[in-house]
Amino acid sequence: MKKSIVKDLSLADKGKLKIEWAENFMPILEAIKRRFEMERPFKGVKVGMALHLEAKTAALVKTFVSGGAQVAITSCNPETTQDDVAAALTEYANVYAWRGETEDEYYENIERVLDYEPNIVIDDGADLIVHLHKRKEELMNNVYGGCEETTTGVTRLRNMEREGKLMFPVIAVNEAKMKYMFDNRYGTGESTLFGLLNATNLTLAGKTVAVAGYGWCGRGIALRARGMGSKVIVCEVDPVKAVEAHMDGFRVMKLIEAVKEADIVITSTGITKVVRGEHFRAAKDKCIFANAGHFNVEIWIPDLEKIAVDKKKTRYFGLPYNQYLVEEYTLNDKRKIFILGKGRLVNLVCGQGHATEVMDLSFSLQAKSAEYILKKRGALKPGVYTVPEEIDREVARLKLKTLKISIDELTEEQLRYREGYLQGT
Ligand SMILES: NC(=O)c1ccc[n+]([C@@H]2O[C@H](COP(=O)([O-])OP(=O)(O)OC[C@H]3O[C@@H](n4cnc5c(N)ncnc54)[C@H](O)[C@@H]3O)[C@@H](O)[C@H]2O)c1
């Protein structure tokens, strides 16, 4: 047993079953794990991780451990740890995480992972990497490189790179096609709706759902909400994406107009204060607000706190949440506004994260990208790198193999045609 700090070790048996369940449906990661067991590429390597700590993440931790790594892990969000999974994971790694961490506890746990002196850092949202650069500079020399999971994290790291402040290479796992086309789009689409349905016990059929942000996540949320029978409105700031949403058959309008008719508003922009005072004031009675973007800044709750005359928590759930999933605010004209999961990632706080098969893709990319960092140790300059094309395509090929799908290949003639020799003849 490693030295860990979790909520309750007696939950380990329940967590173990959840991890086993996930592993049943992660065949690509399983294949990588089996290879790692034989090759032990991470022997003697310390991996520090900050990822939403739930069952699929545990499968990734076990993959690194099988490859010889020593792992320390915390969550990348104070509200997304599943305490039973965290307890079970202590058998394999140093775990510092529990659901409902205060802001201070969250950063203390990040520091515990950094104090483990990792050689490779695996991040989601870049808090671990930013904290390392700002507060633990003395540990930087241990680090060969890192991997970043999400859009917001990559944006932060690219800003650091531009300012010359990023001190090691980081692979932007989010930018692999096998990541954003499936995880951000279908993963977020499905799991956001699951979180919403779970937290509210309401139907989506016939409801008007406004989706702010029509990027990879927003497209998935809009698509799946329409599939569940909702009337979907898209709100965007990018004219191209707005035209795309229109062509995809959605109504497009300003958020201030959309909130007047929306039953549910979902944000997924990566930008702050998308929903703010003016939107709360214009919202329909009993409007439900949920956020699927990385940070809890998209729905600006301080504005709501200012205008609300009453507030209470409701919809208590036991494991894996052990918390109230909805906050009910009453305004002075008696209208109610509901906020799901304190405005944090609704699919993780009120749901169970992305579907397992989706995370099989994302975490296979993580495992292979971390191995790439290891192989390229010393050869990559500090900066943000896209996932090498061969890794992306290999994960796609493995996925097809697990699905028992065969696809055509270009003939020699077609290859030559593509290369330009025969064009026009
Ligand atoms: N919930 C999850 O599990 C999950 C999964 C992947 C990514 N994310 C996070 O979701 C967020 C979005 O990710 P993405 O990959 O879709 O990014 P993206 O860049 O593809 O899309 C974001 C979209 O939001 C739009 N936008 C920005 N500000 C806006 C505003 N004020 N109003 C309306 N639209 C606005 C942008 O124009 C863009 O089209 C990020 O924070 C990302 O880290 C969450």
The ligand as an ORCA input file, in Angstrom:
! r2SCAN-3c Opt
* xyz 0 1
  N     -16.828     18.415    -20.351
  C     -15.820     17.717    -20.850
  O     -15.636     16.534    -20.547
  C     -14.927     18.368    -21.833
  C     -14.277     17.604    -22.826
  C     -13.447     18.271    -23.734
  C     -13.262     19.647    -23.633
  N     -13.883     20.344    -22.627
  C     -13.736     21.783    -22.468
  O     -14.861     22.394    -23.128
  C     -14.497     23.712    -23.579
  C     -14.754     23.819    -25.088
  O     -13.915     22.886    -25.754
  P     -13.992     22.679    -27.355
  O     -13.019     21.608    -27.662
  O     -15.385     22.597    -27.792
  O     -13.381     24.094    -27.809
  P     -13.543     24.819    -29.227
  O     -12.479     25.843    -29.269
  O     -13.635     23.782    -30.315
  O     -14.990     25.513    -29.146
  C     -15.303     26.581    -28.301
  C     -16.326     27.429    -29.068
  O     -16.890     28.393    -28.166
  C     -17.081     29.587    -28.908
  N     -17.193     30.706    -27.969
  C     -16.221     31.358    -27.312
  N     -16.736     32.323    -26.524
  C     -18.073     32.275    -26.687
  C     -19.150     33.022    -26.159
  N     -18.947     34.021    -25.286
  N     -20.412     32.729    -26.551
  C     -20.632     31.721    -27.441
  N     -19.639     30.974    -27.992
  C     -18.382     31.252    -27.605
  C     -15.861     29.671    -29.814
  O     -16.080     30.545    -30.899
  C     -15.720     28.204    -30.230
  O     -16.438     27.924    -31.413
  C     -13.033     23.882    -23.172
  O     -12.980     24.495    -21.915
  C     -12.530     22.441    -23.066
  O     -11.383     22.326    -22.265
  C     -14.731     19.733    -21.767
*
